[in-house]
Amino acid sequence: MAVRRLDAPRDVEVPAELLTTDAHDLVARDDVDLVVEVIGGIEPARGLILEALENGASVVTANKALLAEDGPTLYEAAEKAGTDLYYEAAVAGAIPILRPLRDSLVGDHVTKVMGIVNGTTNYILDKMDTYGAGFEEALAEAQELGYAEADPTADVEGFDAAAKAAILASLAFHTRVTASDVYREGITEVTAGDVASAKAMGSVVKLLAIAELDGDDVSARVHPVMIPRTHALATVRGAYNAVFVESASAGDLMFYGQGAGGEPTASAVLGDLVTVARAKVLNTRGFGESAYAARAVRPMGDTVTRYHVSLDVADKAGVLAAVATAFSEHGVSIKAVRQEGRGEDAQLVVVSHEAPDAALAATVQHLREMEYVRDVASVMRVEGAV
Amino acid sequence: MAVRRLDAPRDVEVPAELLTTDAHDLVARDDVDLVVEVIGGIEPARGLILEALENGASVVTANKALLAEDGPTLYEAAEKAGTDLYYEAAVAGAIPILRPLRDSLVGDHVTKVMGIVNGTTNYILDKMDTYGAGFEEALAEAQELGYAEADPTADVEGFDAAAKAAILASLAFHTRVTASDVYREGITEVTAGDVASAKAMGSVVKLLAIAELDGDDVSARVHPVMIPRTHALATVRGAYNAVFVESASAGDLMFYGQGAGGEPTASAVLGDLVTVARAKVLNTRGFGESAYAARAVRPMGDTVTRYHVSLDVADKAGVLAAVATAFSEHGVSIKAVRQEGRGEDAQLVVVSHEAPDAALAATVQHLREMEYVRDVASVMRVEGAV
């Protein structure tokens, strides 16, 4: 076992002769069949994993960042050496999602994957939903309870979820998607007003990692989404994770559980370890990369989405007509409108039909510039039947 | 393809030369590598599957009844012939549950599995919960909409769920549990009052297939259960299925999706088919039976459960004391009591702590015979934190 410090305090007693600080020396040994990498980050993890694979060892890793940045390189090294590369712990902790996608659903046609794959942001949004808290307040509570780190950027800006979105998109659609292909918006701009607006619609705000097939292309994105409370993903509370899969024959599936933590990660790593060991004993291999489909990643502007827009407008005749015209000028058709007068002002809530994201964004920009529109109070993408 | 009638109308056109009515002849052929059995029931399915396995073919089946009655015989035949036996479709349709239990969680320690594995009964109970309907009314609606069969016995009496409970218990605890080992109560006795009583507690009534480890023993049972609405299983509506797994390291996991129907079944069968074919190409085998633990199945009376009891009692001093004494005489301690006066009468709701089921049943019998107790309005087992 390679560690940073030989004398660091450990929960489990490990005989001193099993510890080393020289990881390179360890992975290069002749008698190593399998290397478990739980360092995280790009380097030195990548170098060590490649060394291990080239040396004929199989690798089990929980390293989502590396897989999302450079998965194909690792897969190619494993392929060349005839060894295994497993990483169940990289997405949604102990929730088995890689095997269902690689194995159980292999005879089906997956069309969309939507995941709550970051426990920190789900915890924060859940608190905002439950107590009407603002983002800063909910973040502070999450930090106090250990659900968020002192520097929460990787979580709240969606970087962690984007890495997982890339892995999910690659697996679900048998192609190569990297973290940099993923459109990313975090939750720092989500306000108590957005959450209240969702609540009034019978919906809830979640940060989703979405991988979707659009014709032959793939859309991979992370952003806050309004989903109806009747959707299975809406029931995922606290720091829990869940991955919702839409497929042609199996229909809708959801996989739910703890997304993070030492023990769930250990469970997933051990499951992989046994699978890889079993394959070795049988003198065979597990799954290799399945990337037979070279798919383009669709830019966000061309991706079809739906918007929920809440506007503070002057309570005058003609306002609704003007707003409706703004939508139609951008080729966006309206699915539902709700207007509530409040004396001088009115609140206008519009839910669009599906349209390219760029057209929706342009519509919102147009609304911001309209005389009648006092404030664009909330803009949120929508998933699930509303 | 062996069929009952060569000229039956089919959705898919099948060339006549691929059809036969002689299934035995088909499974005995030399050029058959893999047999898919979707006949259902014990015979002739068992004979055909054994013939196929003995003949060196692998078998993919959706036959829960046969697996729950005689799984070990099939496994032994597969083991002897060095072939594969897969049956993902047998439990919870297309929801991948066999692979997670056999593979992903193999390094973990599963302690309990609770499944909503019968869509018909979940549909009925959901309608009773949503509209306050009685059992007969909800069943009639389910039959009208095709969610229940004209003879609903297998579903509403829990036989279907019991077969699945046996399969889940065998897989989760690496032992052999058959359908006849499973304690079974259906939902025909569940009243609108039971459901209303659950609702008042913030709970919902579900028919659960439960497989639980108790020391070295296994408890396998199917019965109506009151679970809090905050539990992930409470959110499973309509005819959907879900399997909730508690494990030592991964924590709580849930697998959710469509439990029945031709397409979900086809998806699961195809997934198995590809897995088995892949193993054949690699000249290896998939999972065999994992039954290394010879566990006793604990009789229901000795199984530890919790009860929710709702009583109509005389509104007099001393009633609560008398009821509490009845519980303590049977060694059952009380977790919570709620009493509501209604003039002459009062309603007394008691939730017990954990106790052997026989002691709880004896307590209820005792309550029925008490002078002060006018009616034992509802008795229901409880799972999840209340």
Chai-1 contact restraints between the chains, C-beta under 6 A:
chainA,res_idxA,chainB,res_idxB,connection_type,confidence,min_distance_angstrom,max_distance_angstrom,comment,restraint_id
A,A94,B,A250,contact,1.0,0.0,6.0,A-B,restraint_1
A,P96,B,P100,contact,1.0,0.0,6.0,A-B,restraint_2
A,P96,B,S104,contact,1.0,0.0,6.0,A-B,restraint_3
A,R99,B,R99,contact,1.0,0.0,6.0,A-B,restraint_4
A,R99,B,D103,contact,1.0,0.0,6.0,A-B,restraint_5
A,R99,B,S104,contact,1.0,0.0,6.0,A-B,restraint_6
A,P100,B,P96,contact,1.0,0.0,6.0,A-B,restraint_7
A,D103,B,R99,contact,1.0,0.0,6.0,A-B,restraint_8
A,D103,B,T275,contact,1.0,0.0,6.0,A-B,restraint_9
A,S104,B,P96,contact,1.0,0.0,6.0,A-B,restraint_10
A,S104,B,R99,contact,1.0,0.0,6.0,A-B,restraint_11
A,S104,B,G271,contact,1.0,0.0,6.0,A-B,restraint_12
A,V106,B,G271,contact,1.0,0.0,6.0,A-B,restraint_13
A,V106,B,V274,contact,1.0,0.0,6.0,A-B,restraint_14
A,G107,B,L270,contact,1.0,0.0,6.0,A-B,restraint_15
A,G107,B,G271,contact,1.0,0.0,6.0,A-B,restraint_16
A,G107,B,V274,contact,1.0,0.0,6.0,A-B,restraint_17
A,D108,B,S267,contact,1.0,0.0,6.0,A-B,restraint_18
A,T235,B,T235,contact,1.0,0.0,6.0,A-B,restraint_19
A,S249,B,E263,contact,1.0,0.0,6.0,A-B,restraint_20
A,S249,B,A266,contact,1.0,0.0,6.0,A-B,restraint_21
A,S249,B,S267,contact,1.0,0.0,6.0,A-B,restraint_22
A,A250,B,A94,contact,1.0,0.0,6.0,A-B,restraint_23
A,A250,B,P264,contact,1.0,0.0,6.0,A-B,restraint_24
A,A250,B,S267,contact,1.0,0.0,6.0,A-B,restraint_25
A,G251,B,Q258,contact,1.0,0.0,6.0,A-B,restraint_26
A,G251,B,P264,contact,1.0,0.0,6.0,A-B,restraint_27
A,L253,B,G257,contact,1.0,0.0,6.0,A-B,restraint_28
A,M254,B,Y256,contact,1.0,0.0,6.0,A-B,restraint_29
A,F255,B,F255,contact,1.0,0.0,6.0,A-B,restraint_30
A,Y256,B,M254,contact,1.0,0.0,6.0,A-B,restraint_31
A,G257,B,L253,contact,1.0,0.0,6.0,A-B,restraint_32
A,Q258,B,G251,contact,1.0,0.0,6.0,A-B,restraint_33
A,E263,B,S249,contact,1.0,0.0,6.0,A-B,restraint_34
A,P264,B,A250,contact,1.0,0.0,6.0,A-B,restraint_35
A,P264,B,G251,contact,1.0,0.0,6.0,A-B,restraint_36
A,A266,B,S249,contact,1.0,0.0,6.0,A-B,restraint_37
A,S267,B,D108,contact,1.0,0.0,6.0,A-B,restraint_38
A,S267,B,S249,contact,1.0,0.0,6.0,A-B,restraint_39
A,S267,B,A250,contact,1.0,0.0,6.0,A-B,restraint_40
A,L270,B,G107,contact,1.0,0.0,6.0,A-B,restraint_41
A,G271,B,S104,contact,1.0,0.0,6.0,A-B,restraint_42
A,G271,B,V106,contact,1.0,0.0,6.0,A-B,restraint_43
A,G271,B,G107,contact,1.0,0.0,6.0,A-B,restraint_44
A,V274,B,V106,contact,1.0,0.0,6.0,A-B,restraint_45
A,V274,B,G107,contact,1.0,0.0,6.0,A-B,restraint_46
A,T275,B,D103,contact,1.0,0.0,6.0,A-B,restraint_47
A,L282,B,T284,contact,1.0,0.0,6.0,A-B,restraint_48
A,T284,B,L282,contact,1.0,0.0,6.0,A-B,restraint_49
A,T284,B,T284,contact,1.0,0.0,6.0,A-B,restraint_50
